[in-house]
Every structure is written in structure tokens, then in C-alpha cells.
Amino acid sequence: MKSDIKRLATKLLKGQNFDCLSVGVIDFKSSNYNCLENIFDKKLAENGKNYFDLASLTKPLTLGSFCSQRPDIFSENKDWELLLNHKAGLPAWGRLKRCSWKKQIMSYEVLSSITKYSDFSALRLMLEIEKALDSKFENVLSKFWDKETLFWKNLSQKNIYPKTGHRNGDSLRGVVHDDNAFVINEFCTHAGLFSTIGGLCRTLINLDKQFCLLEHMEKGFQKRKNEDRFINGWDTVDINDGKESLAGKGCSRSTFGHLGFTGTSIWVDIEKKIGFIILTNATRDFWHDRIRLNNLRKQIGRYVWSHITYL
């Protein structure tokens, strides 16, 4: 299996505008995982210790994980559910200032709306949780994160990082790619986590062991209304829209995950109890052409869903 994915990954990495790719496959039944790295950048390690900018995977790994830990709080607070699942009517994005970002985010009225994927919604929910619990959100998160899954301000200079772009003429390595997360310069929930491929596999296994992630999400699917896109802070697949999901062909309708702007993704099929992770540095040179990246995501997904039943 691992050698087949490596051959597929090598083929798919050629012609991309990025040079780093890591893939992890998780068997939640046995809590086992396999991962590989396929790297062209000679500055990086070949021992699995390369830390990738997870971008918006940060949202479900912070807010979504907190929902799985404390579902009671979310069921009691409908505004929190709206914010968690991008249905609160907040703007999708905008430039924030370090001195005023909290005031700006708190100024928006929370109103039930159609789904509008929003970084501001994730930031607002963090601030609402901190206000309700009288604690920094980072402090109320469980320690289920693996030691190789870290917020960018806690990264060590000893670690190795794929290049994800430029800011003010400097290459971005080990510095968050998202501009607002960089400006905020403190822990936030819309972007900023980094991880190795093994660290992220272990983080998801820990989340399932400690807080029954798959069971929690299965209950969310059962309560799903009107085919809502987001459930408990995680994205879902739509296999009836005439297009192939970025999770790849072959997954069940009970599949959840998320995408990250830097070219990262997580997908977990509850029925199969199998999940996979893709980490890349797709924003290394530019970000606007996603055709080859999305083809890579789909093809790896197809292979996982059709060939892997257990590890």
C-alpha cells in the first residue's frame, strides 16, 4: 500500500508548482497510521520531521475539537453553532489590524444565514468562548494535540519547514502564511497551526480516543438538516452535485474533513473508519492555479477509498 501511494504521489507531484508532499492514512479501528513524504526541496528533511503550515485545518482542529469535547455548550448556544458552521452572516474575510481586530470582529451582528465560509466567523467564536469561560481559548483546549502539532508562535528554529510563499521579500518558512494570523500575532482559530504528517495523524487518533470524534460526527450527520455543508465545524462531501468531491471518488456520504489554503486537507469516512491527510506547500510560488493540486487531492482520495480497508 505504502509503495503504491508513493508511486502515485511521485507521479502527481511532477508538474506541480510546489515541491513538498506528505500523505498520511489512518485506520481509526486499530488506531494505526502509515505516512510518507515525497520531497523535491533539498533543504528539507527526509525523516518525516518537516512541519507544514496547516492553514484552515486550524479551524476544525481548534473549534471543531472543542465542540467534540463540549457538545453540551454548543447545543445550548445557537449563536455558537451558527458561528461554528459558517451560518452566522459574518463577512468571509477582510484586512484586520493588530490594535483593533477584536473590536472589529465583535462589532458584527450574529444573524442566521445561508452558509458563507468565513474566517471572521471562526475568530468571533473564539472570542465568544473566551468571554463565556473567562479564559484564553488556547488554555481550554485539551492536550490531545501531538507534540509535533504546534501553533506557529511556538515553533522551534531547529525544525524544518517547506517554503509557502513570500512576505515583504522574505521567504516564508516556519512563519504563518495567512496575513491576518500574522498581523494578530497571537493564538487564533482560523489559521496558524503547523504539524508534521505523523504528528497530525497522531493528533486525529488522540482526538478520536479522547473525545470519540467519529461517534460525535456520526451523531452530527444524523441531526443534519437541509443537507447543511458544515457539521460540528467540519466540512462534508456532496457526492450528488454532479462533480467529484475533493475528497476523491469512493467515499460514503458520511465523510467529513477540511481543506487548507496552503494545499492541505483531511478527510475521514465514518463508515469505513479510514481517513487520510495531504500536506503540501501549494502556495510556494503562487496560489491562484489549483487545477493540478485538486487533481492530486482527488486521485489520492480515490486510491485510499478503493484500496484501503485497514492497516
Order of alpha helices (4+ residues) and beta strands (2+ residues): alpha-beta-beta-beta-alpha-alpha-alpha-alpha-alpha-alpha-beta-beta-beta-alpha-beta-alpha-alpha-beta-beta-beta-beta-alpha
